Amino acid sequence: MLLDFADRQFKWDTRIKQYRVTEGAGKGSFISREAILRLTLDSIENNKGNLVGLADELANQRITLKEFQLEAAKQVRLIHTQQAAIAAGGFDRVTPEMWLSVARELQRQYRTGRNIETGQRYGLKWLCEDIKNGKVSLPQLKQRLALYANSGKASFWEIDTQVQFNKGLTHGIRKLGATHRHCVPCLLYASYGPQPLTSIIRPTQQCDCGPNCVCTIFAMSIEDAIAMSGGVGILA
């Protein structure tokens, strides 16, 4: 998979399992973890406009509610599949197991999502029901569509943790994002220290920030996890 980042192009190195610059500045060098994380956000932002723009299309009666739902689902699927590909190192490196994870997340975004705290449904099906019943203003609709775009982070982190685990980085920590405000659950998750990657709650999941969560996961080997924690509790 050949990707563009700033003035460079880069490709997944299957031997090292990391992105390497192929053209432009820094040819041959590896792309930093921070740069990849910025790319995921840039990718979402580049697609968000098309999704949010559907609100004006619907409000101006250029599309029907059914057409809105179908196109919104298409845009959400595009965002999630791109995020999976970035995490995996290219579309050709997304395994059937990974696609299954993406499919499960898309089902939540389409119709089966439910807030674990309030029990409120949040899939596109229920958004369209709210629109139909006059419960959503245009600004509210745009805000909710932006959240659907940001939900792509869930697929990135799900696939990324699988990739890191397969590289032998079986443990990790939750790191707070670059913001001055964090919800209580995110603060709690970041305080846990090293844990098995399979146990870490993914960013955007089970927190008050939801899709707007800016936390990240830093993966590490079990040896580094033991060194960081003094060997206490990392296998819990």
N, C-alpha and C positions, 0 to 999 in steps of 0.2 A: 504494500500500500504506500503510494507516494503522497505525502502531505505537504502543504505550504505553511510556513510559519515565518512571519515577517518577510525578510528578503532571502530566506533559505527554503530549500526543499529537503525533506528527510524521509527515511525509510527504515522499517523495522529490521534490525540485524538478528537473524534467527539463531545465530551462534551465541551471541552475548545476551539476547532477549532484551534489547534496548533500542531506542530510536537513534539513528546516526544521520548526520547531515550529508546529503549527497550532492548538493549544488549550492553555490553562493558562498557567503561568509562562513568560515569555519568548516569547510568541506572535510569530511572524515571524522569529525569530532562527534561525541555523543551529546544528545539533547538532555538537558537537566530535567530532573523531576519537576521542578518549579515551572519550567517552560511547558511541559506536557499538561500540567494542571491549568495553566493559563489558556492553552489551546482548547481544552474541554469547555472552558467558559466562553471563549471567543466563538467556538462552534455553535454553542447554544444561542448566544446573542445574535449571530448571523442569521439564524433561522427564526428567532423569536418574532421579528417584525412581520413575517408572513403569517404566523399564527395569530398574533394580536390584530393584524390588519383585517382578519375575517370579521371582527366585531363591526367595523365600519361597513363592510360589504353587506352584512346582515341588516344593520340599522338602516341602510339606504335601499334596502329591498333589491339588491342586485343578485342575491342568492336566497334560496329558501332555507328554512330551518333544517330540513333534511340534508340539503347540500352543505350547509354549515357544519353539521355534525360529521359528515363523511370527510370533508376537507380537513377539519380540525384533527380527526383521527389520523389522516394521512400525514399531516405535519408532525404530530406527536410521534408517530411511528418513525418518521425520518430522523427526528432528533435522537430518539433512543437507539436506533440502529447505528447512527454515526458515532454516538458515545461508546457503544460496545466495540465498534471497529477501532476507535482510537485506543481504547484500553487494551484490546487484544493484539494490536500491531498490524491491523488490516482486516478487511472483510473476509479474506481468504483464511485468516487465522482464528476466526470466531468458530468455536466448536459447536456441535449440536447441543451439548449441555449448556453452553453459554447462551445460545439462541433461545433455549427453553427458559432460562432465567429472564431474558428480555421479554419473552412472550408473556410470562407470568406478570411482570411489571406492567406491560401494556394492557393486560386484562384489568388490572386495578385502575389504570388511568381511563379506560373506556367505560367500565360499568361496575366493577366489583370492589372498588376502593372504599374503605370505611375508616374514619378517624377513630383510633383505638380509645381515645379519651372521651369523645362526645358521642361516638356511634354514628356520626353524620356521614352520609355517602358523598363521594366527591368525583365519581367517574363522569366522563363527558355525557353519558346518557342522562344523568341527573342534572347536569348543568343545563342541558336542553329542556328538561322538564321545568326547571326554574325560569328559563327564558319564556317558554310557552305560557307559563302562569303569571308572567309579568313581575317576577320577583327579583330581576336583575337589571340594574341600570347600565347604560353604555360604559361608564367608567368602571363599574364593578366587573362587567364582562371582560374588559381589557385586562384588569388586574388578575382575574381568575385564569385567563388564557396565558398570561405571563407565568403563572405558577405551573401550568401544564408544560410550558417550555422548560422551566427550571427542573421539572421532575426528571429530565434526562440524566441528571446527576446520579440518580438512583441506579440506572443501568451501568453508568461508568464505574461506580464504586463496586457494584456486584461483580462485574467482569474483571476489574482491576485486581481485586483481592484474590480471585481465582488465578490470575496470571502470576501474581507475586508468590502465591503459595506454591505454584508449580516450579518457580525459580528456586525454591528452597527457603524462601522467607516466610516461615510458618507462623510468625508472631508479629505483633504490631501495637501501635498506640493511636488513640484518637487525638488529633491536634486541633486546637481552636483556630478558627479562621481569623483573617485580618479585619476585625470589626471591634468597636468599643463595647458592643452589647451582645451578650450571649444568653440564650435561654437556660434555665436551671438544668434540664436534662443534659444539654451539651456540656455544661460545666462539670456535671457529675461524670459523664463518660470520659472526659479528658483527665479526670482525677484518678481513674482506675489504674493507670500505668500499663505495662506490657501485658497483653493477653494473646491467646491463640487467635489467628485471623478469623477462624470460623466462629468465634464468640463475639467479636467486636460488632457493635451495632453500627451499621453503615450511616454515613452522613445523609441527612434528609429523613431518616427513619426514626420513629419513636421520639421525636423532639418537637418542641413548640415552633421551631423555625420552619419545619416542613421543607418544601422544595427550595426555600430561600436559604437553607443552611449552607454555611461557607466553611464548615469544618472539613478536615482531611484525615486520611489514614496514612501513617508512616509505617511501612513494613520492615521487618528485621528478622534475622536468624534467631533461633532459639538461644544460641550462645550470647548474642547481643542482648536479648531479652533478659537472660539471667543476670548478665553484668549490670544492666540498668536497674533491675529490681532487687538485686541481692538474692535472687532465687526464691523470693517469697510470693506465692500466690499466682504465678504466671500460668500454671497449668490448671487453674480452677475453671 
